[in-house]
Amino acid sequence: MAGEDALETRDWEALLKESIKVFHINEVEQNDIYYHMPCCHHYPSLFAWDSGFHAVAMSHIDAVKAARELETLFNQLSPDGHLPHEVLLPNLYSHRWMRGLQTRLMSWEYDGRGASHMIDPPSYHFAAEIVFKKTGDVEWLARLWPAMVASLDYLLESRDIFSNGLITIFHPWESGTDLSPQFFATLKLKPNSRWSDLRAHLIPILLYASNRMRQWDPARLAGADSFVCQELVINCLAVRACLSMAYLAGKIGRKGEGLHYAAAAGRIMAALDALCWDEEAGCYFPLFGYRNPQQSKRITAASILPVFTGLCAPDRRERMIEQLLLNPIYFRTEYPLPFNTLAALQGVGDWIENHLWSGHCIWINICWMLVIGLGENGYLPEAREITMRLVRMILKEGFYEYYDSRSGEGRRIRDFTWSALALDMMARFWPEITDDKQGYSVSGPEAISRPPRSSL
């Protein structure tokens, strides 16, 4: 891959420069608190899975600051062991009158210290592995370890309400993919109904209020059966979190805990295989319902996310990659990788574009996970090519919350931090143009040997 088909050192330097600028805009440092807001103008708080992504990207800018962000995050552990989706840590932007009004009106979303009752997908354990490999700081890891254990055990135990190994969420926002079309059926949203636009705005608020009445107790929420979902994003990241903990445990002399988390990763993947795989579609679907769980058979990028886990069976992994991920009809489009396929959105009402994750959208964090899955499973040319397209899109448009999958245009919020994850993709798959001295191995926990493949 050369010439106009290749990334160059100047591309790395341009993305690095823009990443530093955006992180500086969103940086918060007050005494021992250090973190980045996803966007200071719209999300002026600490968000859990966002901080995981921040730490990954920051590890290529300042690994010490990346470690500090994760330490701030794990210090937010709630008494029941869950790591909150959001914490209203004070910063210059949180005191603006509009933000103050919002938090007062929605004060029931948070506990007495301003921490959300919701959870987030555990990006932060995998991030801790990446940061540790940069710093080698055993003392830092030992300090974080109790909170890392507690937060992951909460997911594996308190949220395994079916005792089948899978983590359950009780609100769409706990998936990180707010209003994914995979949630439409259970939320009774109709893609061609204008009334669904209003319902889509109201349902998350009403559901949150209902969950709050039940004190976010997993057993009570399961019994209410309002929104009970064994969802793919959180479970795939949990597999990776367990594998990260298995690796990190060995670095601080906790072999027994390492074996425990390695086994937990296997249990989650086995449950995904047994309960969520659909042979006809050749991918995975989430399960909805407590009394009679049913698959929601709507293909999104989450349906192929098990390729990121490192534990997906070779035959299923190959099928998803070849038939879906690298198929231009589905995800390998001109502007990769869309969360929703173009075919699935044909004839759907325009109202879906008003809601995050519902319409024509590219989310860099999902792309990052899928590209890692490609690279670790022997598809290095494809991982390089998709990384190239994403980097060029970001450099052309700037940093945005997400991008239009039809045109590559940046959408909604500017100076949003997730685009910096492209730094990690470049360090993994274009190391020759970066100044990242450590670099990466593209071999994952279950990497396979295969002959080189040419890019399509």
LODODREN-59702 format. One record per residue (C-alpha): residue in one letter; x negated, y, z negated. Coordinates in steps of 0.25 Angstrom, whole numbers, padded with zeros to 4 digits, always signed. Example, Ala and Ser with C-alpha at 12.3 -4.5 7.8 and 13.67 -1.06 7.14 Angstrom:
! residues 2
A-0049-0018-0031 S-0055-0004-0029 
! end
This chain:
! residues 456
M+0000+0000+0000 A-0007+0013+0005 G-0005+0027+0010 E+0009+0032+0008 D+0014+0019+0002 A+0004+0020-0009 L+0004+0028-0022 E-0009+0036-0024 T-0016+0042-0036 R-0009+0055-0034 D+0004+0049-0036 W+0000+0043-0050 E-0006+0057-0053 A+0007+0064-0049 L+0016+0054-0057 L+0007+0055-0069 K+0007+0071-0068 E+0023+0071-0067 S+0024+0061-0078 I+0015+0069-0088 K+0024+0081-0085 V+0037+0074-0087 F+0032+0067-0100 H+0027+0081-0105 I+0041+0087-0103 N+0047+0076-0111 E+0037+0074-0122 V+0041+0075-0136 E+0030+0076-0147 Q+0034+0079-0162 N+0024+0075-0173 D+0024+0059-0171 I+0035+0059-0161 Y+0031+0058-0147 Y+0040+0054-0135 H+0046+0058-0122 M+0060+0062-0118 P+0065+0056-0105 C+0069+0070-0101 C+0068+0082-0111 H+0080+0089-0104 H+0090+0077-0104 Y+0085+0066-0114 P+0077+0074-0125 S+0076+0062-0134 L+0067+0049-0136 F+0073+0038-0128 A+0068+0023-0131 W+0066+0017-0117 D+0062+0030-0111 S+0051+0031-0121 G+0046+0017-0117 F+0046+0022-0103 H+0039+0035-0107 A+0028+0027-0114 V+0025+0018-0102 A+0024+0030-0093 M+0016+0038-0104 S+0006+0027-0105 H+0000+0031-0092 I-0001+0046-0097 D-0004+0045-0112 A-0003+0031-0118 V-0005+0037-0132 K+0008+0046-0130 A+0015+0034-0124 A+0012+0026-0137 R+0017+0038-0145 E+0030+0038-0138 L+0033+0023-0141 E+0029+0026-0155 T+0039+0037-0156 L+0049+0028-0150 F+0047+0016-0159 N+0048+0025-0171 Q+0063+0027-0167 L+0067+0013-0171 S+0081+0013-0177 P+0084+0006-0191 D+0090-0006-0184 G+0078-0008-0175 H+0083-0002-0162 L+0075+0008-0154 P+0085+0019-0151 H+0088+0023-0136 E+0086+0038-0140 V+0081+0046-0152 L+0084+0061-0153 L+0070+0064-0157 P+0068+0080-0158 N+0062+0087-0147 L+0062+0101-0140 Y+0073+0096-0131 S+0082+0089-0141 H+0085+0102-0148 R+0091+0109-0135 W+0106+0112-0138 M+0112+0103-0127 R+0104+0091-0132 G+0108+0095-0147 L+0123+0095-0142 Q+0122+0082-0135 T+0115+0075-0147 R+0126+0081-0157 L+0137+0076-0148 M+0131+0062-0147 S+0126+0061-0161 W+0133+0048-0163 E+0123+0042-0153 Y+0112+0043-0163 D+0109+0039-0177 G+0105+0048-0188 R+0091+0050-0182 G+0095+0053-0168 A+0092+0039-0163 S+0102+0032-0153 H+0109+0019-0157 M+0106+0013-0143 I+0094+0005-0139 D+0086+0006-0126 P+0079-0004-0117 P+0065-0007-0124 S+0056-0001-0114 Y+0047+0003-0126 H+0041-0010-0129 F+0036-0012-0115 A+0031+0002-0116 A+0023-0001-0128 E+0016-0012-0121 I+0012-0003-0110 V+0007+0008-0120 F+0000-0002-0128 K-0008-0007-0116 K-0012+0007-0114 T-0016+0011-0128 G-0020-0002-0135 D-0015+0004-0148 V-0012-0007-0157 E-0009+0002-0169 W+0001+0009-0161 L+0008-0004-0157 A+0007-0009-0171 R+0015+0004-0176 L+0025+0002-0165 W+0027-0013-0167 P+0038-0014-0178 A+0047-0004-0170 M+0044-0011-0157 V+0048-0024-0164 A+0060-0019-0171 S+0066-0012-0158 L+0064-0024-0149 D+0069-0034-0160 Y+0082-0025-0161 L+0084-0027-0146 L+0081-0042-0147 E+0089-0045-0159 S+0100-0034-0162 R+0104-0033-0148 D+0104-0047-0144 I+0118-0049-0148 F+0120-0061-0139 S+0108-0068-0145 N+0104-0072-0131 G+0091-0063-0130 L+0097-0051-0123 I+0098-0037-0128 T+0112-0031-0128 I+0115-0016-0126 F+0128-0009-0130 H+0127+0003-0122 P+0123+0006-0108 W+0113+0016-0112 E+0105+0005-0120 S+0101-0001-0106 G+0094+0011-0102 T+0102+0011-0089 D+0113+0019-0094 L+0125+0017-0084 S+0119+0005-0076 P+0129-0001-0066 Q+0128-0014-0073 F+0136-0007-0084 F+0147-0003-0076 A+0156-0015-0077 T+0155-0016-0092 L+0158-0001-0094 K+0169-0002-0084 L+0163+0008-0074 K+0168+0007-0060 P+0157+0012-0049 N+0168+0018-0040 S+0176+0025-0051 R+0175+0040-0055 W+0181+0037-0068 S+0168+0028-0071 D+0160+0041-0070 L+0167+0047-0083 R+0167+0033-0089 A+0152+0031-0087 H+0150+0044-0095 L+0159+0041-0106 I+0157+0026-0109 P+0142+0027-0114 I+0147+0037-0124 L+0159+0030-0129 L+0151+0017-0129 Y+0140+0023-0138 A+0151+0029-0147 S+0157+0015-0148 N+0144+0008-0151 R+0141+0019-0162 M+0154+0015-0169 R+0148+0001-0170 Q+0135+0007-0175 W+0128+0000-0163 D+0128-0013-0170 P+0125-0024-0160 A+0135-0034-0165 R+0147-0024-0166 L+0143-0018-0152 A+0143-0032-0146 G+0157-0035-0152 A+0163-0022-0147 D+0158-0027-0133 S+0159-0013-0127 F+0145-0013-0120 V+0137-0026-0122 C+0126-0028-0112 Q+0114-0037-0111 E+0107-0028-0102 L+0095-0030-0093 V+0086-0017-0094 I+0086-0019-0109 N+0083-0034-0109 C+0073-0033-0098 L+0065-0022-0106 A+0067-0031-0118 V+0060-0042-0112 R+0048-0033-0108 A+0048-0027-0122 C+0047-0041-0128 L+0036-0045-0119 S+0029-0032-0123 M+0031-0035-0138 A+0025-0049-0135 Y+0013-0042-0129 L+0011-0031-0139 A+0013-0041-0151 G+0000-0048-0147 K-0007-0034-0148 I-0004-0032-0163 G-0005-0047-0167 R+0009-0050-0167 K+0009-0063-0159 G+0022-0069-0166 E+0030-0056-0162 G+0024-0057-0148 L+0029-0071-0146 H+0043-0067-0152 Y+0044-0056-0141 A+0039-0064-0130 A+0050-0074-0133 A+0061-0063-0134 A+0057-0058-0120 G+0059-0072-0115 R+0073-0073-0122 I+0078-0060-0116 M+0073-0065-0102 A+0080-0078-0104 A+0093-0072-0108 L+0092-0062-0096 D+0090-0074-0087 A+0101-0083-0093 L+0112-0072-0094 C+0109-0060-0085 W+0103-0067-0072 D+0113-0068-0060 E+0108-0078-0050 E+0117-0073-0039 A+0112-0058-0040 G+0098-0062-0043 C+0096-0053-0055 Y+0101-0050-0069 F+0113-0043-0074 P+0117-0038-0088 L+0127-0044-0097 F+0139-0037-0103 G+0149-0040-0114 Y+0148-0047-0127 R+0159-0057-0127 N+0157-0061-0113 P+0144-0056-0107 Q+0145-0054-0092 Q+0134-0049-0082 S+0136-0036-0075 K+0132-0039-0061 R+0127-0026-0056 I+0113-0026-0050 T+0104-0015-0055 A+0089-0014-0057 A+0092-0019-0071 S+0096-0032-0064 I+0082-0035-0060 L+0074-0029-0072 P+0071-0043-0077 V+0059-0043-0067 F+0053-0033-0077 T+0054-0042-0089 G+0042-0051-0085 L+0050-0063-0089 C+0060-0064-0077 A+0060-0078-0071 P+0052-0078-0058 D+0063-0083-0049 R+0072-0072-0054 R+0062-0061-0054 E+0058-0064-0040 R+0073-0064-0035 M+0075-0051-0042 I+0063-0044-0036 E+0064-0050-0022 Q+0079-0049-0020 L+0083-0036-0028 L+0071-0028-0033 L+0063-0028-0020 N+0076-0028-0011 P+0078-0014-0005 I+0093-0017-0005 Y+0092-0017-0021 F+0081-0010-0028 R+0069-0009-0018 T+0075+0003-0012 E+0068+0016-0006 Y+0068+0022-0020 P+0066+0010-0029 L+0071+0005-0038 P+0086+0009-0039 F+0093+0005-0052 N+0106+0002-0044 T+0106-0003-0030 L+0111+0005-0018 A+0120-0006-0014 A+0127-0006-0028 L+0129+0009-0028 Q+0136+0009-0014 G+0150+0014-0015 V+0149+0017-0030 G+0155+0030-0035 D+0146+0043-0036 W+0148+0043-0051 I+0138+0033-0054 E+0127+0043-0051 N+0131+0051-0063 H+0127+0040-0072 L+0113+0035-0075 W+0109+0022-0069 S+0122+0020-0062 G+0119+0026-0048 H+0107+0027-0038 C+0095+0028-0047 I+0081+0024-0049 W+0076+0023-0063 I+0061+0023-0065 N+0061+0015-0078 I+0068+0003-0071 C+0059+0004-0059 W+0047+0004-0068 M+0052-0010-0074 L+0055-0016-0061 V+0042-0012-0054 I+0035-0018-0066 G+0043-0030-0064 L+0039-0031-0049 G+0024-0028-0052 E+0023-0039-0063 N+0030-0049-0055 G+0020-0049-0043 Y+0027-0038-0034 L+0016-0028-0035 P+0017-0022-0021 E+0032-0019-0024 A+0029-0013-0038 R+0019-0004-0031 E+0028+0000-0020 I+0040+0003-0029 T+0031+0011-0039 M+0026+0019-0027 R+0040+0023-0023 L+0045+0026-0037 V+0032+0035-0039 R+0035+0043-0026 M+0049+0045-0029 I+0046+0050-0043 L+0035+0059-0038 K+0044+0065-0027 E+0056+0067-0036 G+0050+0069-0050 F+0053+0063-0063 Y+0068+0060-0064 E+0077+0052-0073 Y+0080+0043-0061 Y+0080+0043-0046 D+0090+0042-0035 S+0089+0028-0029 R+0094+0033-0015 S+0084+0045-0014 G+0074+0044-0025 E+0078+0058-0030 G+0076+0061-0045 R+0089+0061-0052 R+0095+0067-0065 I+0084+0071-0075 R+0070+0077-0071 D+0058+0075-0079 F+0062+0061-0084 T+0051+0053-0089 W+0054+0039-0083 S+0048+0042-0070 A+0034+0041-0077 L+0036+0026-0077 A+0031+0027-0063 L+0017+0029-0069 D+0018+0015-0075 M+0022+0009-0062 M+0010+0016-0055 A+0000+0011-0066 R+0005-0003-0064 F+0007-0004-0049 W-0002+0007-0044 P-0014+0007-0054 E-0024+0011-0043 I-0019+0025-0042 T-0017+0028-0057 D-0027+0032-0067 D-0021+0022-0077 K-0033+0014-0081 Q-0026+0003-0088 G-0017-0001-0077 Y-0007-0013-0078 S-0007-0027-0074 V+0005-0030-0066 S+0007-0044-0072 G+0019-0044-0081 P+0022-0055-0092 E+0027-0065-0082 A+0020-0060-0069 I+0019-0069-0057 S+0009-0071-0047 R+0013-0069-0033 P+0006-0064-0020 P+0005-0050-0016 R+0018-0044-0010 S+0019-0033+0000 S+0028-0021-0002 L+0041-0020+0006 
! end
